[in-house]
Amino acid sequence: MTSTTTKSAYWMGVRDGAPFILVAAPFAVLFGVIATEAGLNLFEVMSFSFVVIAGAAQFTALELMQKEAPTLIVLISALAVNLRVAMYSAAITPYLGTAPLWQRVLMSYMLVDQSYALAHAKFEDAPNMSVPQRTAYYFGTCTLVMGAWFICSFLGAALGTQLPPRIPIDFALPIAFLSMIAPMIRSLPHLVAAITAIVVSLICINVPYSLGLIIAGFAGMSAGSQTEVWIKRKQEAAP
């Protein structure tokens, strides 16, 4: 494989990842604004984004920090929200597991919903890609999304200090989450998991330190997995 084909794979990833800027950019701006309003300074906001680099976990941790939850609860909650990343890692390891260690470390840092979705779909559709080509494509999918996340987090933090307090922005948070979740509901197990998590989260709304979110997450995953098992058994029993 020549460097030209590797370069082509990289730019293909950049092109495929470009549309996700439309989601990542406003989400990052929103985080910067809310984090600034919560009392974080610019350095703290940017450190948060660079270290965690996971929007849902950042919002969860920020909310718990505002409620003065114990540090252990903040960490556990943020990790629980990001449990899906462990599944992402397991799913793409067969395609990228033989890449050099430094590349795998960097890829694990950049593993987010967008990079996983694009890379996994591409690797399944193009099984003849070499590992260097897959690695190049993966990094390509991350380039614009990562850049947009960091830049827009900065812009949001800078903007947050200038916004009049009477401007309501809380409504944008659930809209941003819905925009990410809705495209992922593509089967009955996904739908059952989502509905179960919503119902349980409403039931557990008064659980301290937002731990109802973790309970709802586990309930949703359990319901979704059981639905998938039920469907497979039904298919196997069919004549």
N, C-alpha and C positions, 0 to 999 in steps of 0.2 A: 504494500500500500504506500502510495506516495504522499508527500506532504500536501499536495494539491487536493487530494480526496479528503484528507483530514480537515483541511481548511474549508472545503465545501460543506462537510458535515457540520462544522462549527457554525457557518453562516446560515445553514438551513435551520439549526436550532435557534439562532437569533431571530430569524424570520418567523418561526412558529411561535416563539415566546412573546413577540411584540404585542399581540392583542391583549395579553394579560396585564399590560401596563394600565389599561382602562379600569381594572379592578384594584391593582396594587397601589397605584398612585393616590387615588382619593382615600383609600383605607389608611395609608401611611400618613397623609396629611391630617386625617381625623385623629389618629393616635397622637401625633405631635401636639395638636391643639388641646386634646383632653389631658394629656400628660402635663402640659404646661399649666393648664387651669388647676390641676391637682397639686401644683406646687413644685414640680420638678424643674430644674434649670436646664438650659440648653445642653450642657455637657452630660447631664444625667439622662436626658431624653435620648441623645445620640448613643451613649454607652448602652442604654437599654436596647435600642434597635440593633446595634452591632453585635452585642453578646447573645441576645435571645433570638433575634431575627425570626419571630413567629408571631404574627399579628394577634391571633386569638388568645394565645398564652400571655402576650403582653397586656392585652386588655383585662384578662382575668386577674393577673397579678396586680395590675394597677388598681383595680376595684377593691381587692382585698387589702392592699396597702392603705388605701384611703379609709378603710374600716378598721385599721390598726389590728389586723389579724396577726397571729403569731407567724414568725418567719417560716417555720416548718409547714404550716398550713398553706402559705403562699406558694412555697416550692412544690408541695404535693399537688396542689390544684393546677399549677401551671404545667407540671409534668403530665398530669392526667389528661389535660386538654390536648397535649401533644403526643399522646400514646399512638395515634395513627401514624406518626412518622416512623415508629419502629416497624410497623407493618409495611410501610413504603420501602424501608431499607431491605427488609427480607424479600420483597417482591422484585427488586432490581438487582440484588446481589448476584443472581445467576448470570446477568448480562455484564456486570461491571466488577465482579469480585476478583478478577485477576489483574486489574489495573494496579500500577505502582501504589505503594502505601501512601505517599504524600498526596496523590490524586484522590484516593479514597477518603482520606481525612478531609480534604477540601470539599469533596462532593457531599460528605455527610453534613458539613457545616451549611451547605447551600441547598440541602434537601427540603423543599417546601412543596405545597400542593401542586403548584404549577409545573415545577421541574419534574416531579414524579409523574404526573398525568401525561405530559408530553413525551417524556423519555420512555416510559413503559409502553405506551401505544406505538411509538416509533420502532422500538426494539422488537415488538411482536410482529409488526408489519414488515420489517426488514431484517429477517433472521441472519442474513449473510453479512451484515455489518461486522467489521472487525472490532476488537476491544478499543483500539485507539480512536476509531471512527465514532463509536458509541460515546466514548469519553468526551470527544470534541463536541458532539451533538449536545450532550448533557450540559456542558459548560456554556454552550451557546444559548440554551433555553434559560439559563440563569442570568445571563449578562444584563439584559435590559430590566428584568424584574428586580434584580438586586439593586441595580443603580437607581431605579425609580423609588424603591423602598427607602433607601438611605437619603436620597436627595429630598424626597417629599416629607420624610420624617423631620428633616431639618426645617423645611419651609413651614410645616405645620407648627413646629415649636416656635419659630420666629413669628408666625402669624398669630399664634395663640395669645401672645402678650399684647396684641394690638386690637383684638376683638372686643367690642363693647359687651358687658356681661349680660345684656338683655337679649342678645341673639341666641336663640335655642339651637343647639347642635346635637342634642342627645338622640334625636330621632334618626340621625344618620347611622348610628352604630348598628341597630337591628337591621336596617336596610343593607348595610355592607355585609353582615353575616348571611342574610338571606341570599344575596347575590352570589356568594360562594357555595352555599349549601345546595340550593335548588338544582344546579346542573349535575350534582352528584347523585341525585335520587333517580336511578335508572332501572330499578327492579323492585319487585314486591318486598324482598328482605330489606332493601334500603328504605322503602316507604314505611314498613313496620317499625324499623329501628328509629326513624325520625319521629313518627307519631308517638311511640312509646316514650322516647326521651322528652318530648314536649309535655306529655301528660304528667310524667313523673316529676319533671322540673317544676311544674305548677303546683303539684301536691307538696313538694319539698321546698317551697319558696321561702318558708320561715326557718329552715335549718341554718344554724349559725355559720358564719364565715363563708357563705355561698357553697357549702359542701353539698348542697342539693344538686349542684351542677355535676359533681362527680358521681353521685348516686344515679342521677338521670342518665349520665353517659354509660355507666355499666349496665343499667337496665335496658337502654336502647341497643347496646351491642349484644346483650344476651338474647333479647327478643329477635333481633335481626338474624343472629346465627341459628337460633332454633327454627325460625321460619325457613332458612335455607336448608337445614337438615330435613324439615318436613317436606319441602318441595322435592329434594333428591329422593327421599323414600317413596314418595308418590310416583315419581317418574320410573323408579326401579320396579315398583309393583305393577305398573301399567303393562298390559299385554303387548 
